[in-house]
Amino acid sequence: MRVALLSAIQPTSDGTGVRGLLSLAGRSLGLRQVELALSMGCERIICLAQGPDEDSLAMQHRSERDGARFHFVPHARGLSGLVNADDELFVFAEGLFTDAKLVGELLEGSRTVLTVPAEKGVPQGYERIDRDYAWAGILKTRGSSVEQVREMGADVDPVSALLRIALQSGGAMRAIPEEVLDDGRWMLLWDRDGASAFEAGLIRRTVSVASFAAPFHALIDRTIMAFRKYVGSPALSYGLPGLASLLLGGSLYLGWTLKAGWALVALALAALFFRAARTFQLFGTEETGRPGRSGMIFDAVTDLALLVIVTASFPRSLIGSAIFAALVLLAMFRLVPWSGPPWAGAMVQDRVLASLLLAGGAFVGEFLLSIQILAGIMLIMLLSMSWKARLTRS
């Protein structure tokens, strides 16, 4: 069995909280370490803590959601019975933020201690292990080491003790790439001010904020940036996608009952809340702002909703022209981002903007004309970009 040992027990250097529970974009360092441990296949997670509180309970709930067992222990003796001799034990330093993909590549072999150069790591707070190296904050060792720690007494720091035992028993030292210390992919955090400063860089790397070529996407992204401390809220994690789905269903109903303008307003709101949900989910992940599978599914469903609204809104004499215009518009939604410049792709992908423009046409009785104008503008944009590309090549 794979077992992880984390800590949420040391006070921050400014005395305002616990290092392991420092928050980054709405999720604590401890919760991020739990997710890393789960990704490495750990079936039991042990947290050194004085007792559960709201933040540490989030770690427990996240573990149990993936079927792992979670335990709080206050000292070294509490480890007895939780780790077997033949287990693989992963130990994490408190307050450590890491590159999850890199950790998986580096932790090979039965006993591995990740290191950083002492001259660079020690000033940042990494624990020195000899003249040349400091501990990078993660190690993998055998579960049998826990029995040796237990014999040292309740007052021993189990993390430091396990580090020494791993080194004395012949654990291989493996250096992490030095550049990850400089580019923010590997960091020890000690207080709230340091966490806040690091958070700003993390957000810049994690979330691609939309340009104002896509005005509603830009507004949503910047609003969420201002409320990033609520990113870890379960109400937002589940509420925003749920609200987007309800509004999408409402747009289908309104479209089928011949209320095209309000159906398109509901479609715009659905797109707005889905964009908000997607931006929230990108915080703290390894994504870079590219649309994932959920985004492609949502776009496909909104395309279907637009076709339903068009089909239900026109008499039989105009339905052919309306569906043709709608299909051209949907094709432009796909082609312009694929072949055009970034600003054009961003603008076309702002489904809130597109839905509101169509809603305006529907409210003034020119729904078909608004579809044709929007599709025509995009087609002209696409043809002009193709023409410019040919001129450049020639």
N, C-alpha and C positions, 0 to 999 in steps of 0.2 A: 504494500500500500504506500502511496505517496502522501506525506504529511507536511504541512506548512506551519512554521512558527513565526508569528508576527508580534508586534508590540504596540500598545497604546497606553503607555504608563509614564513616560518621561515628561516633565513639565517643559513648556517652551522656554526659550532663553529670556523672554520678556515676562514670563510668569502669567500669561493670560489664558493658557489652555494646555492641551496635551499635544505633543509633537505628532504622534501618529494619527491624530484626528484633525490636523490642519486641513483646511478646505481649499481645493483648487477647482474653480468653475463649478461649484455646487456639489462636489464629491470629495470625500476625505481621502487622504493618503492611504489610510488603512483600508478603505473600500477598494481603492485602486489595486492595492497589494493582494486583497482577496481575489479580485478578478484575474490578476496575473497568476495566482496560485491555481485557481480553477482552470485556467487555460492550459496549465502544465499538467493537468490531470490529478491534482491533489483531491483526495477523498475525505480528508480530515484537516481542519484548520484550527489551530490553537492560538489564542490571543492572550498575551501577557497584559493584564489590566486589573485595576483594583476592583472593578465591578462594571456591569453593563450600564450604559446611558443611551440617550437617543442616537448619538452618532455611531457608537460601537454596536448597538443593536441592528443598525442598518447593515453592518458587516455580517452579522449572524443571519439576517433574513436573506441577504444575497447568496450566502453559502448554501443555505438550506433550499433555496429555490433551484439550485443546480444539483441537489441531492447529496451535498457534502455535509458531514457532521462538524459542528462548530462548538468550541469550548473556551470559556474564560478561565484563566488560572492566574492567581495573584503572585506566585513565586515559583522557584525552580522545582520544589517538591511536588507541586501540582501537576508536573509533567508525567509523574509516575503512573503507569497504566494506560496512558494515552498514546504512547509511541512504543512499538514493538522493535525488537532487535533487528529484524530483517526488513524494516520499513526504510524507504528513502525519505530523508528529512531535508526540507528546504527551509533555510533560515533567512529572514529579512531584517535588515537594520531599521529601527524606527525612524520615520521621517524621510524615507527614501522614495524618490520618484524615478522610474526607470523606463527605458524603451523596451516594451514587452517582447517585440520580435527579436531584439538583440539578445535578451536574456535566454530565450529558448535555444539560440544558436550556440551560446557560450557554455551552457551548463551540460557538458558531456562527461561521461565517466561516473563512477559511483561516488567519488569524493572530489569536489571541485570548489576552490575558493577563488572568487573573482577579485581582482586587484586593480589598483590605480597607482601610478608613480607617486611615491611619498612626497616629493617636492611640490607636486600639484595637489594631491589629495589631502594631505594633513592640514594645510591652511584652510581648506573648505570643511574640515571637521571629520574626515574619514579616519577611522582608527588605524594607527600605525601597527604593522605587524613585523617589520624588520627595518633595516637601514634604508632599503630601496623601495619598499612597497607599503601601501596602506590597503585595508580591506575596502572593497568597492560596495559592500553592503548586502551581498547575497552569497550564500554558499549552499552546497549540497553535500550531505554527509550521511553516514549510516545511523539508523535509529538506535543502535547499541550505544552511541555516544551519550544518550540521555541518561543512562544509568550512572555513568561517571559524573555527570553534572549533579544528579540527585544526591550522590554521596558527598558532595562538597558543602551541603547545607542549604538552608532556605534563603540565606542572605546573598548568595552568589548571584551575579548577573548571568542568567542562562545563555544569553546571546553571545556575550564575550567569552564565556566558558566554552561554548560549542565551537567558536572560532578557534580558540587555542587547541582544543582537542582535535579538530579536523586537521590543523597544521601539524601537530605532533604525531598524528597517526599516518602521515604521508599523503595528505590530500594535495592534489595538484593545484598549483596556482596558475590562474589564467587571467591575463591582463585584458581589460576592456579597451576598445579603441579610445585614444586620448581625446579625439575630436568630440565625442559625445558629452564630455564634461564641459566643453565650450559652447556647444550648440543647443544646450538645454534638454537633451534627451536622457540625461542622468544627473540627478541633483539630490543633495541632502538639504532638507529645510529645517530651520531651527525656530522660527518665530513667525508671527502673522505678517509683519512687514515684508520679510523675505518671501513668504508665500504669495503675498499680493503682487510683488514685483515680478516673481516668476510666473504667476498666473497670466499677466498681460502678454508675456512672450508665448506662453502655451496657447493662448487663444488665437494669437496671430498665426501660429503654425497650424492650428487645428481647424479653424473655421475660415473659409474664404468668404469674406463679406462682399455681398453683391455691389456692383457699381450702380450709380444712379441712372445708367441706361435702362435698368430694370427698376423703376422707382418704388414699386411696392415691395419687391424683394429687398431692396436697400433699406427701406424703412423698417421692415420686420427684423432684419438682421441687426440693425443698430439698436432697435428697441430691446431685443433679447440680450445684446451685449450689456445694456444698462441694468438688466435684471438677472445677470448670470448666476447670482448666489442661489437662485431658486431652481437651478438646472436639475438637481438631484431629487426634486419633489415628485413623489409618485403620482400626485394629482395631475401634474403637468405631463409626466411621462406617458400616462395612459389617457388623460383627459383631452389633450390636444388632438391626437389621431382619432379618438372617438368622436369628438365634435366635428372634425373634418368629414368623417364618414357619414354622420347624421345629416350634415348640410349637403353632402353629395347625393344622398338618398332623397332629401327634400327637393333638390333641383330636378331630379328625375320625375318626381311626382308633380311638381309645378309645371314642368315642361309638358308632361302628358295631359295635364288638365288645361292646356292652352294659355298658360300664364308665362309666356316666354321671357318677358323682362325680369320678373321676379325670380324665375328659374335661373337666369344668368347671374343675377345678384347673389343667389345662394351658391352658385358654382364659383363665383369670385371669392366668397367668404370661405368656402371649402378649400380653395387653393391657398388662401391666406393662412388658415390654421394649419394646413399641411406643411407649408413652408416653415412656419414657426416650430412645428414639431420636429421637422428634419434638422433645423438649425440647432435646437436644443440637444438632439441626439448626437450631433457631431462634437459637442464639447467633450474633451477628455478622451477621444478615440484617436485612432491612427488615420482617420479619413482626412482627405484634403479638400473637401467641398464638392467632390464629384457625385452625381446622382447615383444612388444605389438601387437595389432591386425594388424597394418600396416606392421610390420615386418613379420608376418606369411603370410600375403597376398603376400608380395614381394617375399618371399622365394618360395611360391607356383608357382608364375608366372615365376620366373627364372628356376624352375624345368621344367615347360612346355616349356620354350624357349629352354632349353638344349635338350629336347626330339624332338622338331621341327628341331633343327640344326642337330641332329643325324639322324633323319628320312630322311632329305633331302640330307645328305652328302654321303650316301653309296648306292651301287648298290643293286638290289633285292637279289642277292646271299648272301650278307653280312648283310642285314638289320635286320634279326632276331637276329643274334649274337650281333650286335651293340645295338639294343634296349634292349636286355637282360642285357648287360654289363652296359648300362646307368641306367636301373632300379635298378640294384644292387648298383651302385654308389649313386643314390638318396636315397636308403634305408639306406646306410651307413651314409649319411648326417644327417639322423634323429636318427639313433640308437646310434652312437658314443657319441653325446652330452648327450643323455638320460642316458646311462649306463656307460660311461667312466669317467676318472678323469677330472677335470676342464681344464687342459692344452690341453688335446686331444679334448674336446668339443669346446674350443676356436679356435683351429687350423682348425677343420673341418668346423666350421661356418664361417670362413673367405672365403666368396665366391669369393672375388677378387683373392686370391691366387689360389683357385681351378680352376677358369676360365682361368687364365693366364697359369697355367700348361697344361691344355687341349689345349689352343691356341698354345702353343709351339709344342705340339705333332701334331696338325693339320698342322702347317706351314712346318714341316719336312716330311709330308706325313704319319704319324703314329698316326692318330686320334684315331682309334679303339684301338690300343695298349696302348695309353696313358689313355684311359678310363679304360681299363682292369687293368693296373698297379695301377692306383689310387684307383679303387674299391678294388683290391686285398690287397693293403697296409692297407686300412681301415678295411677290413674283418679280416686280420691277427691281427691288433691292437685290434679289438673287441674280437676275440677269445682268445687272450693272456690275456686280462683283465678278461674275464670270467674264464679262467683257474686259474689265480692268486686268484680270489675270492673264487673258490672251495678249493684251497689249504689252504687259510686262515681259511675257515670254518672248514676244517677237522683237 
